[in-house]
């Protein structure tokens, strides 16, 4: 008997003997279970990351809104100072703080100041809306990934069940013919 024949004979008895069938079945079930559990864990992690990112973006949105409000209030304060300076200079220069030209200029300053203040507020709100949308998209993406991973885990389990059935039903303890792959043609 040649060395190759002895090696193949040993391989047949060691790897494909009937005593190996329970181990093959157990490893097939374990492999499917571990693969499915890993896939489910990845989906749960993706969903958790989406929720976390949504919370972070929500906090950033609140900050952007507050920043816009502070900028608006600062713009209104500056506008008030400019109006006050206008009236003081008009009165200090010998003119009237209540003359038509002074009041008209004061209204223009107030109008422009309010416009700038509202623009600051609007910019903060727009930034907040964008951040809120990004957070919701992150959470939605995490949920989509979780759903996809659940389907993938189901596929892993189904594939493991098929492999289990194949091993259990067709595990003959015989090695296929060399060069072939049909277990029913020894």
Secondary structure, DSSP 8 states (H G I E B T S, - for coil): --HHHHHHHHHHHHHHSGGGHHHHHHHHHHHHHHHHHHHHHHHHHHHHHHHHHHHHHHHHHHHHHHHHHHHHHHHHHHHHHHHHHHHHHHHHTTS-TTSHHHHHHHHHHHHHHHHHHHHHHHHHHHHHHHHHHHHHHHHHHHHHHHHHHHHHHHHHHHHHHHHHHHHHHH--S----TT---TT--
